[in-house]
Amino acid sequence: MGESTSQKSWQTIIEKLRVVNDSHDEQRLLAALSSPVATTVLGFVNAHAMNLVAGNAQYCKALSAADVLLRDGAGMAILYRRLGLAPGLNMNGTDFIPRILAAFKGRRVAFWGTEEPFLSQAVQRSEAQFGVQVVSVQHGFADVDTYIDLARQVRPELIVLGMGMPKQEAVAARLSAAGVPCLIVCGGAILDFLGAKVTRAPHWVRQLGCEWVFRLMSEPKRLFMRYVVGNPLFLLRTLRYAKFAVEAPVNRPK
């Protein structure tokens, strides 16, 4: 993907992002998401997602098809400030998705992603902690049609996808196009966290915006390209995009 095309892809995502300004705004969003009147896709955009967007037109299309996109992580806050925008709250999925699960207490939920035994452990923890009724469980390595068939058969009210980028966004877009009325959440590693495959960083580390360092130390081989290579690349692209945005102003996210 050429430089101009990749910058336009960034513009597409940035224009779609919703900034959550404060806790009251967050609560209103949570209330809306927990009572979807039609198929609704929720996605999270972090530095890794923006790197993928820059080089993958299909991923950009799938991500931008989401109904709600939220800023996730310190890297995106840097991008916003570079553009002269207030970044709002850090709406990372690892913190926000459990709140969504709590809002769906007693309701039908599907967990599709990760692998055993972590998937079953995520189910057990979520049923005990959030009171959800998990009615469908599937690992994250099936083909897209498998998930569409499951959605039509089981008809959950909430689907949590824990397949990682870019697969989960592609699956979410296909599920949405199939018209299954529910909330579909692109959850990244959330099922790994709930299933105790991955440990959260201490609270003080998260407050410093350095959870990525903790994750890199925990899984250096798997996350080397994402963080050690990807973070500097994201910052370089941020500088280039900021110049592009000055020359061709974008519609500011709401």
C-alpha positions in Angstrom: 0.0 0.0 0.0 1.4 3.4 -1.0 2.1 6.2 1.4 -0.8 8.3 0.2 -3.2 5.3 0.4 -2.1 4.3 3.8 -2.6 7.9 5.1 -6.1 7.9 3.6 -6.7 4.6 5.4 -5.7 6.2 8.7 -8.0 9.1 7.9 -10.9 6.7 7.4 -10.4 5.2 10.8 -9.7 8.4 12.7 -12.9 10.0 11.3 -14.8 6.9 12.5 -13.4 6.9 16.1 -15.7 7.9 18.9 -14.0 9.8 21.7 -15.4 9.1 25.2 -14.9 12.3 27.1 -15.7 11.3 30.7 -17.3 8.7 32.9 -20.9 9.9 32.2 -20.2 9.6 28.5 -18.9 6.1 29.1 -22.0 5.1 31.0 -24.2 6.4 28.2 -22.3 4.4 25.7 -22.5 1.3 27.9 -26.3 1.7 28.2 -26.6 2.0 24.4 -24.4 -1.0 23.7 -26.3 -3.2 26.2 -29.6 -2.6 24.4 -28.9 -2.9 20.7 -31.9 -2.6 18.5 -30.0 -4.1 15.5 -26.7 -5.8 14.8 -24.0 -3.6 16.4 -20.2 -4.1 16.1 -17.9 -2.7 18.7 -14.2 -2.4 17.8 -11.1 -1.1 19.5 -8.3 0.8 17.8 -4.8 0.7 19.1 -1.3 1.4 17.6 -1.1 -2.2 16.3 -4.5 -1.8 14.5 -3.3 1.4 12.9 -0.1 -0.3 11.7 -2.3 -3.1 10.2 -4.6 -0.5 8.6 -1.6 1.2 6.9 -0.7 -2.0 5.0 -3.9 -3.9 4.6 -6.8 -2.4 2.7 -9.2 -5.3 3.5 -8.5 -4.9 7.2 -9.2 -1.2 7.0 -12.5 -1.9 5.3 -13.5 -4.5 7.9 -12.4 -2.3 10.8 -14.2 0.8 9.5 -17.4 -1.2 9.0 -17.8 -1.4 12.8 -20.6 0.7 14.2 -18.6 2.0 17.2 -14.8 2.3 17.3 -13.0 3.3 20.5 -9.5 4.6 21.1 -7.3 2.1 22.9 -3.9 2.8 24.4 -1.2 5.4 24.9 -0.1 5.3 21.3 -3.5 6.5 20.1 -3.4 9.3 22.7 -0.1 10.5 21.3 -1.7 10.5 17.8 -4.7 12.5 19.0 -2.5 15.1 20.7 -0.3 15.4 17.7 -3.4 16.2 15.7 -4.4 18.8 18.3 -7.3 16.8 19.6 -8.3 15.8 23.1 -8.0 12.0 23.3 -10.6 11.4 25.9 -10.7 8.3 28.1 -8.5 5.3 27.3 -11.2 2.9 26.3 -9.2 -0.3 26.2 -11.1 -3.5 25.7 -9.5 -5.3 28.6 -11.2 -2.9 31.0 -14.3 -2.1 29.1 -15.5 -5.5 27.9 -15.9 -6.8 31.5 -18.3 -3.9 32.1 -20.2 -4.9 29.0 -20.4 -8.5 30.3 -21.7 -7.2 33.6 -24.4 -5.3 31.7 -25.5 -8.5 30.0 -26.1 -10.3 33.3 -28.6 -13.2 32.8 -28.5 -12.9 29.1 -27.3 -15.2 26.3 -23.6 -14.8 25.4 -21.2 -16.5 22.9 -17.5 -16.7 23.4 -15.6 -17.4 20.2 -11.9 -17.3 20.3 -8.6 -18.5 21.9 -8.2 -22.2 22.7 -8.7 -24.7 25.4 -8.3 -24.9 28.3 -8.4 -21.1 28.4 -11.7 -20.8 26.6 -13.5 -23.0 29.2 -11.8 -21.1 32.0 -13.0 -17.8 30.6 -16.6 -19.2 30.4 -16.5 -20.4 34.0 -15.1 -17.1 35.3 -17.5 -15.0 33.4 -20.6 -17.0 34.4 -19.5 -16.8 38.0 -18.3 -13.2 38.0 -20.7 -11.5 35.6 -23.7 -13.8 35.7 -23.9 -14.2 31.9 -25.3 -17.3 30.3 -22.7 -18.6 27.9 -24.7 -20.5 25.3 -22.0 -21.0 22.6 -18.3 -21.7 22.8 -16.0 -22.1 19.8 -12.2 -21.8 19.4 -10.8 -19.0 17.3 -9.4 -21.0 14.4 -12.6 -22.0 12.6 -13.7 -20.6 9.2 -16.0 -17.6 9.1 -19.0 -19.6 7.9 -18.8 -21.7 11.1 -19.3 -18.6 13.2 -22.2 -17.4 11.0 -23.9 -20.7 11.3 -23.5 -20.7 15.1 -24.9 -17.2 15.3 -28.0 -18.1 13.3 -28.6 -21.3 15.3 -27.9 -20.0 18.8 -28.9 -16.4 18.4 -26.9 -14.9 21.3 -27.5 -11.4 22.5 -23.8 -10.7 22.8 -20.9 -12.3 20.9 -17.3 -11.8 22.2 -14.7 -12.5 19.6 -11.2 -13.3 21.0 -9.4 -14.1 17.8 -7.0 -11.2 17.6 -6.5 -8.8 14.7 -7.2 -9.0 11.8 -9.4 -12.1 11.8 -11.9 -10.9 14.4 -12.7 -7.7 12.5 -13.3 -9.7 9.3 -15.5 -12.2 11.2 -17.4 -9.3 12.8 -18.0 -7.6 9.5 -19.4 -10.9 8.0 -21.6 -11.5 11.0 -23.0 -8.0 10.8 -23.7 -8.5 7.1 -25.6 -11.7 7.9 -27.9 -9.6 10.0 -27.9 -11.4 13.3 -29.4 -8.9 15.9 -26.9 -8.7 18.7 -23.8 -6.9 20.0 -20.6 -8.2 18.5 -17.4 -7.2 20.4 -14.0 -7.5 18.8 -12.2 -8.5 22.0 -8.6 -9.2 21.1 -7.0 -11.0 24.1 -9.9 -10.6 26.4 -10.7 -14.3 26.5 -7.1 -15.0 27.2 -7.2 -12.6 30.1 -10.5 -14.0 31.4 -9.2 -17.6 31.0 -5.9 -16.8 32.8 -3.7 -17.5 29.8 -2.4 -13.9 30.1 -1.9 -11.9 33.3 -2.8 -8.2 33.6 0.0 -5.8 34.5 -0.2 -4.3 38.0 -2.5 -1.3 38.3 0.3 1.2 38.7 1.9 0.0 35.4 -1.4 0.4 33.6 -1.8 3.9 35.1 1.6 4.8 33.6 0.4 3.6 30.1 3.1 0.9 30.1 1.1 -2.3 30.1 2.6 -3.1 26.7 6.0 -3.3 28.3 4.6 -5.8 30.8 3.1 -7.9 28.0 6.3 -7.8 26.0 8.2 -9.1 29.0 5.7 -11.8 29.5 5.6 -12.9 25.8 8.7 -11.6 24.1 8.8 -13.9 21.1 5.2 -13.5 20.2 5.0 -9.7 20.8 8.5 -8.6 19.6 7.3 -7.5 16.1 4.1 -5.9 17.5 5.9 -3.7 20.1 9.6 -3.4 19.5 9.2 -3.0 15.7 5.6 -1.8 15.6 5.7 1.0 18.2 8.5 3.0 16.5 6.8 2.4 13.2 3.5 3.7 14.5 5.2 6.9 15.9 6.9 7.5 12.5 3.6 7.1 10.8 2.0 9.4 13.3 4.5 12.2 12.4 3.8 11.6 8.7 0.1 11.5 9.1 0.1 14.7 11.2 1.7 16.5 8.3 -0.8 14.9 5.9 -3.7 16.1 8.1 -2.4 19.7 8.1 -2.3 19.7 4.3 -5.6 17.9 3.9 -7.7 18.4 7.1 -9.8 15.5 8.2 -13.2 15.6 9.8 -12.6 15.6 13.5 -13.9 12.6 15.5 -16.8 13.3 17.7 
